[in-house]
Amino acid sequence: MIDIKLLREQPDMVREAMEKLNATDAPVDEAIRLDKRRRALLTELEALKAERNKGSKRIGQLMREGKREEAEALKARMAELGQAIAKHQRELKQVEQDLEWAMLNIPNLPLPEVPVGKDEGENVVVRVEGEMRTFDFTPKPHWEIGEALDIIDFERGVKISGSRFYIMKGLGARLQRALIQWMLDVHIEQHGYTEVYPPFMVRSHALVGTGNLPKFADNLYKDHEEDLWLIPTAEVPVTNMYRDEILDADQLPIYHVAYTPCFRREKFSAGKDTRGIKRGHQFDKVEMVKFVTPEMGREELDNLIENAADIARLLKLPFRIVQMCTGDLSFVAAIKFDIELWAPGVEEWLEVSSCSLFTDFQARRANIRYRPEPGAKPRYVYTLNGSGLALPRLVIAILENYQQADGSVVVPEALRPYMGVDVIR
């Protein structure tokens, strides 16, 4: 969440930021009102308690002096104070709960360098890398390639689980597995990440910590009997590894990489991309997560983007880097860049990674801090994350870019040691 001091000291700046984000419904004014009421209640409570403490001592003194009538009157006043204190405490508890809810529903503030725009149409293409292949035949979409090679089974996937599910089989399943293993190895051996294998289910406080709750509850899968949610991304359990901890400065930066399946209801994309494997309720992803000092945040974001882009480079896939404008920023990001691969069969740029700097937004929610030096006051860390990369869109790009006229698909050279074959026939 944002620092509440910003609401107290620079409310107009926060309101202006909400306008840029197209988040004018964010409860900024409600949070300001509740914060003022909370502070007023605390002041009133302190005064009431001070009067009660002073009165309690005075009663004993009056009793010793034999002033029973005066003491009894003061006792009556103490009873009134007790009721007033209890009432204030009840109101304070409710106000604090309402204030927390309001603060949790205010998005992160964009950094000054984020371009202002109303929606994704005003995102900025930073650069394009790699050569788009020229075909001497009409390239097919991945669903035709997958079915012809018998490596994707849409019909049986739907039969088992319903729409937006499919089965990878044979060399298709091996391609998926090879990509995950290879990407993990690249990030560990070349980029310096430490692998973690986290739980695929988390408690609600973990989703609050990363900003998925309460705002996006409708897009998540939850167990009906226990406080357990299926993760929408590895970012959730990995970020919460250090929840409620104070790290030493020499522990930073921390780089983690994790493979997990991801589960999302995709309610926000109803009717979109219903054909193929572009958008499903379950998919696999290799995720990079960083914990750094505030001073290193921006530089670490640039490195994160390059780590993700390296995967596309090594696979020799054409890609572009796109900066999100304010109107297309995520709820938690202060600045975000997407990496998109070109898919010639569907003639579309496919997002395979969103690399984001969250500043201290997540750290405040999850209470992740570090101590700059021994004895120093703890500060909140900065968190970052990006996919490195997300499947199945990476599979789409490989199938469509490496397809051959005879219907086969050449395996990218970097993957061949992991696949054990050079061509999928």
N, C-alpha and C positions, 0 to 999 in steps of 0.2 A: 504494500500500500504506500501511498505518498506520505511524506512527513507532514504531520498535522500542523507543524509550525508554518508551513506554506499557506494553509487555510487561514491562519490567524494573522499572518504578517503580509501576505500577498494574495488576497482572495481574487482580485481582478485578474492577476496573471493566471491563476488556476482556471478561472471562468473562460478566459481567452483561449487557453490550451484546449478546453473542452469543445469550444466552437471549432477549432482546427481539426479536432478528432471526430467531428460529427457526433459528439457525445453530450449534447446539451441536456439530455435527460439524466445525466449523472447527478447523484444527490449532493452536489457541492454545497448549495445553500442550506440544505437540511443538516449536513454535517457541521457547518459553521454554527447554526442555531443550537444544535445539540451540544457542541463543544462549549459554547458560552453557558448554556444551562448547567452542564456538568460542573464547570468551574464555579458557578454561582452556588450550586448546591454544596460543593465541598467547603466553600467559605462559610455558608450558613451552618453547615454541620459542625465545623470547627468552633464557631461561636457558641452554638448550643451546647456542645460538649464541654467547652471551657466554663460556661455558666453553670452547668450541672456539677462539674468538679468543684468549683468554688462554693456552690450552694451546699454540697455534701459536707464539705469541711466546716461550713458555717453552722450547719445543723448540730454537729457535735459540740461546737463551742457554745451554742445557745443552750443546749441541754445541760452542759456543765455549769452554765451561769444561772440555771433555773428558769430560763425564759421559755417555758414549755409551749405557751400559746403561739409565740412568734416562731418557734421551731416547727410546730404543726403546720402553720401557714406556709412555711418554706418547704415542708415535705410535699404539700399539695402542689406547689410550684414545680418541684422536682418530678412529680408524676406527670405533669403537663409536658415538661421538657422531655421526659422519656418517650412519651407518645409522639412528640414532634420529631425527635431524633429517629424513631422507628419509621415514621412516615417519610422523612427525608432519605433515609437509607433505602427504602423500597423504591422511591422515585429515582434515586441515584443509580441503583442497579438496573432499572429499566432504561434509563437514559444512556448508560454505558453500553448496554446491549444494542440499543438502537444506533448509537454512534458507531460502534464497531461494524454493524451491518452496512451503514452508509459508507464508511471508509473502505470497506471491502468491495463496494460497487463503484468506486471511482477509479477510472483507468490511470495507467502510468502517464506521465507527462512526456511529450516528445522532446528530444534534444533540439536545440536551435537549428542544426544543420539539416533536419528532416524537411524535405520539400512539402509545402502546403498544397493539398489537393483534396477533392471531395470524394474520390473513389479510385478503384484500381486503374481506371482509364488514365489517371494522371501520375501513375508510377513512372519512374525514370530508369531507362535502360543505361546502365553504367558502362558495360562493354560486352562484346560478343567474342568468343574464342572458338577456335576449331573450324574446320571446313565442312560445309554441308555437302553431302555426297550427291553426285549427279548420277541418276539411274538411267539405264538404257531400256528400262521396262517400267511399268506403272507400279510403284511400291504399294504393298498391301498393308492394311491395318493389322495390328497385332492379334486381334481375335481370329482373323482368317488364317494367319500364320500358325498360331497356337493350335487351332483345331486341325489344320491340315497335317501338322507334324505330330499330332496326338500328345501334346505336352500340356495343354490346358483343356479341362473338361468343365464347360459352363453348365451343361444340362444337369449333370449329377451333383454339382455344387449347389444348384438351386433346389434340386430334389431333397438334399440333406438339410439345408439351412435356410432356404428362401432366397429372395432377390439380393443382389450385391455380394453373393458368395460364389466361389469357384474352386476347382481342384487343380493344383499343379501336379503333374505326374511325369514319370520317366525323366528324361533329360531336362524337362522344365523344372521339376522339383530339384534336380541336381544343380541347375543354374542358380536357382534361388539360394540354395545352401552354400554354393561356392561363392556367390557374391557376398553373403554375410561374413563368411570366414575370411575372405580376402580383404574386405573393407576393415574388419577388426584388426587384421595383421598390419595393414598400411598405417592405420592411426596409432597403433601401439609401437610399431618398429620405426616408423618414419616421422611421426608427429609427436611422440612422447606422451601418449595418453596411457592411463592405467585402466585396464578392463575391470568392470564389475558386472556381476550377474544378479540383478535385483529381483525382488518379488514382483509378480505381475498383478497383484492386488494390493491396494493400499487403503488406509483409513481416511476418513473425510478430511482430517486436519492436514494430511499431506497434499490433497488437492486444493485446499484453501491456501496453503503455502505457496504453490506455484501459480495461483490465480485462476484455476479451472473452476473452483467453487467460490462463491455461490452462483456466479453469473451463468455458467455453462452446464448446469446440472442436467438439463434436458438432453444433452448430447452425450451423456456418459451412461455406462452400464453399471448397475448397482445390485448387490446381493440384497434380497428382501428380508433376510433374517438377521444379518450381522452388519456392522458398520464396515463393509468392505466394498471397494469399487474396482472394476477392471481398469487398468491404466490406459489412458489415451496416447501416452508416449512415455518413453523411459526417463524423460526429463523429470517426471513427478517423483518416482522413488529415488532417483539418483540425487536430485536437489535436496530432498529431505533427509538424506544420510546425515547431514550436519545440522539438522534442526535442533534449536535450543542449545547450541554449542558455541563456545568461544575458542576460536583457533588461534594459534600462535602465528605471528607474522612470517616466521621462517617456514611455515607449512604451505604458504601461498606462493605461486599459484597452484591450484589443484586442477588437474585435467583428468576427467573420467570419460570412458567410452563404454557403451553398453548396447548389446543386442536385446530387443524384446519384441514380442508381438504387440500390436496396438489395437485398441477396441474403441470404436466411435459409432454413434447412432446415425450420423450423417443426416440429421433432420434438417440442417441448414442448407443441404444441397439436394433436397427432394426434386426429382425430375431431371437432375443434371447427370451427365456421363453415365447413363444406365447401361451402356454397351461396353463390353471389354472389362479390363481389370483396373482401370484408372482410379475408381473410387469405390471402396468397399467398407463394410463394417469391421473387418479384421484385416490387418496388413502387418508386414514386418518392417523393422526399421533399425538402423544402427545410428545411435545418438551420441553426440558429443556434448559434455557439460563442463563448464569452467567456473571456478571460484577464484576471484582475483581481488586485489586492492583497488580502490576507486581510481587511483592514479593510472592504473594500467588498463582500465576498462576499454577505451577506444582502440588502443593498439591490439589488445587481445581479440577484439571483434574482427579486425582486419586479418589477423592470423587464423581465426576460426573460419572465415570465408575462404581463405586460401586452402585450408585443410580439406574443406568440402569440395572445392573446385579441383583439387588434385585428383580426386576419384574420377571425375569426368575426364580430366586430361589423360590419366593413365589408361582409361578405357577408350580413349580417342573418340569421344563423343562430342559433337558441337554443343556448346552451352552458352548461356548469357547470364549476367548478373544484373538483377533489377532491384533498385532501391524503392521501398514502399513509401508512398506519400502519407501525410497525416491521416487522410480518410481511409487508408487501407492498413494502418498499423494494427497489430494485435492488441488486445486489452492490456497485456503486461509489458510489451516492448517499448523502450524509449527510442530505439532506432532498429530497423530491420532490413536485411537484404535477402532476396530469394535467389536461388540458383535454379535455372530452368534448362532442361535438355530438349533438343529438337527431336521431334518424332515425325518422320516424313510420311508414314502411313496414314496418320490422322491429321497431318499437317498442322501441328500444334506444338507450342512450347509447354512443357510439363514441369511444374514445380517439383523438385526432388529434395530441396533443403530450404529451410528458413533460418537464417543465422541472425540471432537477436542479442542485443545488449539490454538487460533489464535494469541497469543501475542497481540501486538498493531496494527496488520494489518488492521482489520476492524475498529478499533477506529480511525485510521488516516483517513480512507476513509469517515467515518461518523462524524468525529470531536467530539468524545465522550471523555471528559477529567474529571479529578477530581483534587481537590486542597488538597495536602497532609496535610496542616495545614493552618490556617488563614493567609492571606498575601503571601503565598508561590506561586511560579510559577506553573500553572496547568501542569499536566502530563497526558498522554494518559492512559486510563484504559486498562486492558486485558479482552478480551471476550472469552467465551467458549460456546459450545453447544453440545447437544447430544439428540438423540431420547430416549423417555422413556415409551413405545417403539413405533415402527412403525407397523401399520397394512397395508396390510393384511397378511404379512408374519408371524406375531404372530398368526393369525387365522389358517394359514396353519399348524404351529407347534402344535397347540392344537388339531386340527382335526386329524392329523396323529399320534401324540403320545398317544392320549387318545381314539383312535378307539377301538372298541370291535369286536369280531368275528361275532356277529349278525348284524353288520353294524351300531350300535349305537355309540355315543361318550359320554364318561363320562365328566361332567363339572368339571374343576379343583376346588378343595375345596374352595380356596380363592374367587372364582367368584360366588359361589352358592347363597350367599345372594343378589347379584346383578342380577342374572339370574332368581331366583325363581324356578329353576328346577335343579335336580342332573344329569340328563341324557338327551341328545338330541336323540330322536328316530325318 
